[in-house]
Amino acid sequence: MTSYFALDWYFITLIFFAGLYCMLVSRSLIRQFIGLELMFKSCGLGLISVGALTNNLALAQALIITMIVMEVVAVAVGLSLLVKT
């Protein structure tokens, strides 16, 4: 069985830096939220990849659920700021 761990981290890093670039370069709040979502999704993929590598998927699932809750809060605050402007 071939290990794709290095390839996973290559794409996770690529997605994270694409989101960071999107947040830093764009002036539109919607594009910044898209960049933030890309960063959240890459962190989630990283947690899943590490959980699969260490055979500890239960901890990875718990962390993903916590991260989804944090993501919902961030989106709610961001959209409320967008509506006010």
N, C-alpha and C positions, 0 to 999 in steps of 0.2 A: 504494500500500500504506500502510495506516495504522499509525502507531507506537503501540504500547500500553505503551511504557516507563513513562510516568508512572502509568498504571493498575496496572501490575505493582508498582511501588514502593509505591503506596498500600496494596495488599493485603499485601505483604510486611511493611510497617511495622505494619499492623493485626494480623497474626498474631504478630509479634515482641512487641508490647506486650500482646497477650492472654496470651502465655506468661509474660511478666514479671509481669503482674498476678496470674496464677495462682500463680506462685512466691512472690510477696510476701504475698499475702493468706491463702492456705490454710496450715493447720498440718499437714495430713496429708502424709506423705512421698510417697505415691503421686500425689497431686495436684501436688506440687512436681515430681516426675519428669515428669508430663504437661506441665507448664509448660516444663520444660527441653527436652523433646522438641519442643514447639512452637517454641521459640526456635531450636533446631538446624535444624528444617525450614525456618523462614523464612530463615535464613542460607544454606541450600542453594539455596532458590529465588532469593535475591539473586545468588548466584554464577552460577547458570544464566542469569539475566536479563542480567547484565553480559557473560557469555560470548557470548550470542546477539547482544547489541548491538554488541560489538567484533569479532564474527566470529572469536573465539578460543575455540572450544568445547573444544579439546584441553586447554588449561590449566584451564578450568572443570571438566572431567571429572576431572582429576587432583586438583584441590582438593576436589571432592565426595567422591572416594574416601578422601582423607585425613580429611575431616570425618566420614565414616561410621565409620572406625576409631576416631576420638576419641569418637564417640557411643556405640559399643559398649563402650568402656572406661568411660565415665561411667555407662552403664546397669548394667554389671557391678558397679562399686563401689557404686552406689546400691542395687541389689538385695541386695548382701551386707550393707549397713548395715540394710536393712529386715528381713532375716532375723534379724539379731542382736538387734533390739529386740523 
